[in-house]
Amino acid sequence: MLRPSSLRLKDGRRIRFPAVTAVLNVTPDSFSDGGLYLDARRAVERGLELAAAGADIVEVGAESTRPGAAAVAVEEELARLVPVLEGLGSRLKVPISVDTRKAEVARRALALGAAVVNDVSGLRFDPAMAAVAAQAKAAVVLMHMRGTPATMGRMARYRDVVAEVKSELAARARMAVRCGIRADRILLDPGFGFAKKAADNLKLLRGLPQLCRLGYPIMVGVSRKRFLRRIAGSADAALSGATLAASLLAVLAGASLVRVHEPGPAAAALKVVRAWRALGAV
Ligand code: HH2
């Protein structure tokens, strides 16, 4: 199957690939920006900043999914999220994605204008999620994970990580289609750092061309993750460089979207990729 070169959203807007999704976590405990944007006004400013820096999509998340993170109740997640979505409202010129595993949170976010739902559980966590996404004609990111953020550390056991992630993602996509989500609204994500050991993450990065053969656009979220810290160190400049390098490798291996905390460098890097590709095959 030929992978699409863009994603059409319910409001007619089109995201051309490769594209940048910028992360905005309105949580006290996210591993990269936790605690920075709990104040809704600061979060809204940050969202506008991310778009100005080159994000094609701004993704707002109100529940951390880092290893071992505590679950957040629906009411708390909504209390963090709703003022930010309302504040971004018509001011944000790029589409909004909501990072949530909960159908009720997705439903509210979609009603407030979000166009994409990013579900790190790949629709496994909340049985009502698929119907909410289908009804709202949302684009949906199905991420691969085993277990939950609390238990996934124990579930990183693979004989062939690329083949297993590929077949589990294919099953999630089939399930989404059965639930009424149109295939051209589905994106897949191998879930770097989610039930993966450091070596599994690297194998998945190399194995992306195989995942691309599923025919769906692939999103890759390697930004500042632990396996990159192990390779490049934890200094800020090292992490930024490692994130950019890994994101670029992912795009060259076929990824359509990179999910990052710093959209500026990623957007500039993708401009270079486009210029390089415009010259045709090497
Ligand atoms: N990574 C994180 C959260 N959501 N969603 C997708 N589709 N892919 C990812 O790789 C991914 C994700 C973790 O990063 P972050 O949002 O910065 O941290 P936290 O979950 O602690 O808020």
Residues whose N, C-alpha, C, O or C-beta is under 5 A from the ligand:
A	BS01	HH2	V23 N25 D29 S30 F31 S32 E63 S64 T65 R66 N118 V120 V141 M143 D189 G191 F192 G221
